[in-house]
Amino acid sequence: LEVAYLDMVDAAAHGGLDLFLQKDYKWHEAIWVLADNEYLLAALRRLILPLFAFSAIRIHSGSPLDLLADAHRHQTMLDAIKSRDIEGSRKALYHAIDEWLSVLRDWENRRKEAAQF
């Protein structure tokens, strides 16, 4: 998991958007695999892959995203998982979801503002 995280950070710093998105998805998938539940893994792939695709489209269409800052947001979750802190992992997940929803809301608000002009 830590290697996947470091690959994602490296891609954010040096690899460009497409490589970062691939490594980001692989990091999340590595967490799902740790659950050792094939049904959960299949469900998350069906649910999250379209969200990653939507995000990639938004980013490619000009919605800015600080790749390195986004990569570093995963550190809290990595630390909690490594320390086997279940509550800390849960809190890190909820915080990450809240942050990503905020990014999505910002994109939508900018789209609406641009459409008004």
N, C-alpha and C positions, 0 to 999 in steps of 0.2 A: 504494500500500500504506500509505503514511504517512497519507494522508487517511482511509482506512478505519479505521486505528488510532485516529486522533483522533476520528472519528465514534463509535467504540465507547467511548472514554473519556468523551466528552461525554454519550453516552446513559447511561453508568453513573452519572455525576455528576448528571444532570438529567432524564433521559428515562424512567426507570422500567424495570422488569424486562423487559417485552415488547420495548420498543425496544432495550434492551441486548442481549437474546438475538438479535434480528434483525441488529444491527450486528456482534456477535461472529461469527455465522455468515458474514456477508459478508466479514469480515476474513480468516477462514480460506479462504473460497472464492477471494478475491483472490490468496492465496498459491498455491493449486492452479492457477489460471489462468496464473500466471507460469511454471509448468512447461511450458506449451505442448504438453500431451499430452492429447488428447481422451479417450483411454481411461482414463488416470489420473484425470482430472476426473470422468468418469462413475462410476468405481469409488469414489472418495472421496465423491461425493454419495450413492451408495447406502449406503455404510458409515457415514458420519459424521452424516448427517441424522437417522437414528433415534437416535443417541447424543445429539444436541442436543435432540430431542423428549423423550427420557427425562429428560434433565437439566432441561428446562423443567417437566416434570410434577413432578419432585422438588422443585424450587424453589417452584413454585406450591402444593405441598401442605404447605409450611411448613418445608422444609429451608433453613436460612439460607445465604446466599451474599453476601459482601461484594463488590458489583458493581465498585466502583472498584478494590479490590485485585485482583480477577480481571482487570479490563481492563489494569491496569499490569503484570501478569505477562507480557503479550505483548511488552513493550518489549524484552527481551533478544533475542527472536527477530527482531523488526523491525530492531534494530541490526545483528544478524549478517547478515541478508539484504541490508540496504542496503550493508553493507561487502563483500558478496560473499564472506563468510567461510563456506566450506562446512562445515568442522569445527565452527565456532561455531554455525552454524545447526542442525547435527545434534545438538549437545549441548543447545542451547536447546529443541529439539523433544523430546528424551528427558526433559529436566527437566520440561517442561510436561506431558508424558504422566504422569510419576511424580506430579506435584502433583495432576493431575486424578483419577488413580486413588486417591490419598489422600482426596480429597474424597468420591469415591464410596464408599470403605470407611467413612469417618466417617458418611455418611448411612445406610449399611446397619447399622452398629453401633448408631446411635441408634434405628433402626427396631426392631432386635432387643430393645434394652433397654426400649423403650416397650411392646413386645408382652409382655414378662415381667410387667408390672404390671397 
